[in-house]
């Protein structure tokens, strides 16, 4: 399936239906890894380091994909699922790691900042719902993103991480939003599942292989959808 904005405009399937009775979008919620940041190499380095430090076999692509879309504790539990002793060792290594090593390997996605600034100018709230449980504050500071987001909900802020809808529902309550007033931008089925469970529209970023209400290849493609 093709994605993004065509020269002649948005493809029909890429337009989120808006009727005269449909409320205006007041908030865009973003996933973090793979959406705000190209963090695949950072995650590959991080989980490969844990494997080496514990003497485990090298990280597999399946394990990397899992780790990229789940909390760090879920990922460690999955990667070291066959050896409880190694899992505990990995958690110990993780607790002593310098977060800067991983953050330095992350890259902002193209046109993210200009899109966030455009949303802010339009008066649209910007929030983050992420499976990250640590270092989110530092990550936003390092890339000067703090002024561009109104609320950040990490896995540490909820009892049930994505794909459970709790993080999205928390954002809805914080801003007294109706689900019809919100878009969620993510890149994985974990994100899509959370959006569907919460009853909000889901926009898939650079992943046409998952169920979504719209697909975008560039952050700027989001603006015509609003």
N, C-alpha and C positions, 0 to 999 in steps of 0.2 A: 504494500500500500504506500503511495507517495505521501510525503508529509510537508508541512510548512506552508509558506506563502508562495503562490505561483505568480508569474508576471501579470496575469490578468486579474489577480486578486485571490481571495481565499477560496479553496475548493469547497463545494457545497457541504461535504461531510465534515469539514473543518470549522463550520460555523455553529456555534452553540445557539440553539433556538431561543430567541427572545421575543416574546409577544408583548403587546401593550400592557398586559397585566403582570408581566414578569418584572420583579423588582430589580433595581439597579445593583450591579456588583459593587459592594462596599469594602470587600476584603479579598486579598489574594494570599493564600497560604502556600509556602514553599517547603519542599523537602530540602535537605542540605546536600548530602553526598550525591554527586552525579547530576545535580540540578544547579545549585549555587556554585559548586566547585567540581572541577575535574579532579577527583580524589582517588581514582582507581590505582594509580601508581603508588600513592601514599599508603593505601590499604594493602597493596601487594607487599610493599616494603615492611609494613608493620607486622602483618601476620606471618610473613616469611621469617622475620627476625625472631618471633616467638617460637616458630618451629625449630630454627637453628639453635636458639638458646636452650631449648629443652631436649635437644637431640632427637627430635621427631623427624619423620620423613618430610621431604619438601612439600610445600603448600600446593594443592591441586587447584585447577581452574574452577571446579565446582565449589570448593571451599572458599575461594576468593569471592565468587559471585554471592555466596551466602553471606559472607562477612560484610560485603559492600551494602547490603540492604537490611541488616539486622543490628541489634545492639552489640557492643563489644563482648559483653558477658554471654549473650546467646551464641555469638560467633566462636568464642573460645570453647564453649561447651560443645559446639558442633564439631569443630576441628579436632579437638582432643577427646572425642566421645568414646574412643576405645580404650582409654587409659586414664583413670581417675588421678593417678599420681602425677602424670604429666600435665593434666589439666590444672591441678593445684600449683604446680611449678610455673606454668604459664601465667597464672593469675598473679603469682608473686613477682615474676619478671615484669609484668605489665604495671604493677603498682610502683615500681621503681624507675620506670622509663621517663625520659625527658620528652614532653609533648611537642617541643619545638622540632624534634627530629622528623616527626610525621607532618606537622603543619608546613614545614619548609618545602615539602614535596607536593603541596596542593596548589592548584591554579584556579583563579576565578574563571567562570564561564564567560565567553564573549558577550558583550553588550548587556551584562547583568546590571551594572551600576546605572547606566543611562535609563534602563527600563524601570528600575526601582525609583529613580528620581522622577520619571514621568508619572508613575503611579502616585507618588507623594504629592506632586503638583496637582493631580486630579482629585486629591483628597481621599484616595483609596488606601485603606489600611494594609500594611504588609506584616505578615507573621511567618514564623518558621515552626514546623512540626518535624522533628528529627529523631531518628533512632540513636543518635549520638547521646552518650551519657556523661562524657567528660570533655573538658577543653573547649566547650562551645563559646564561652565568654572570651577566652583568649583568641580563638579563631576569628571572631567578629572584630576584635580590636586590631589584630594583626593586619586585616584587610580593610580596615576603616569602614566597616559595614554597620556599626552600632547605630548611627543616626538614621539609617534607612529602614530599620525594622521597629515596629511598635510592640511586638511581643515574641518571645522565643520559648517554645515548649520542647524540652528534651525528654529522653527516656527516664531521666531521674525525677521528672516532675509529675509522672503518672504512675499508676499501679499496673497499667496494661499498655505496653508499647504497640506500635503499629504491627500488624494490620487492624488492631482494635481501634475503634473510633474515639477513644477517650481523649487523645491529644487534640483532635479537631474539635470535639465537643467542648473542651476546656477553653479554646479560643473563641468559639461561638458565645459562650457564657460571658467571657471577659469583656466582650465588646457589645453584648446584647444584640447579636446578629441572628437573623433567620438563615437557615441553611440555603435558601434560594439566593442569598446575597453574597455567597462565597464561592470562589474557585480554588481548587487545590492543584498545584503543579508538582508532579513527581515523575520518576523515571522507572519505577518498578511495580510489579504486581502487589507488593506489600503496600505501596502508596495507594494504588488503585483500590485495593480492598478496604483500606481505611476510609477513603473518600466515599465509596459506595455504602459502607456501613453507617457512615455519618449522614448520608443523604445529600452530599454536596457534589457539584460538578467537578469532574476530573479532567485535567489537561496533561497529556503524556508528553514529556520532554525527551526528544531524540530516541524514542522507543515506540515504533509503530506496531510492535508485536504484542502490545497489551491492550486490554479493553479500556476505552476512554471516550469522553465526549468530544474531545478535539486533540489534535496532534500538532506540536510545534517543533521546529528544528533550531530556532534562534529565539532568544528571550524577547526580541522586538516583535516577534510574531504574536505575542500575547496581547499586545495593545489593540489590534483590530477586533479581537474577540470580545472586548469589553464595550 
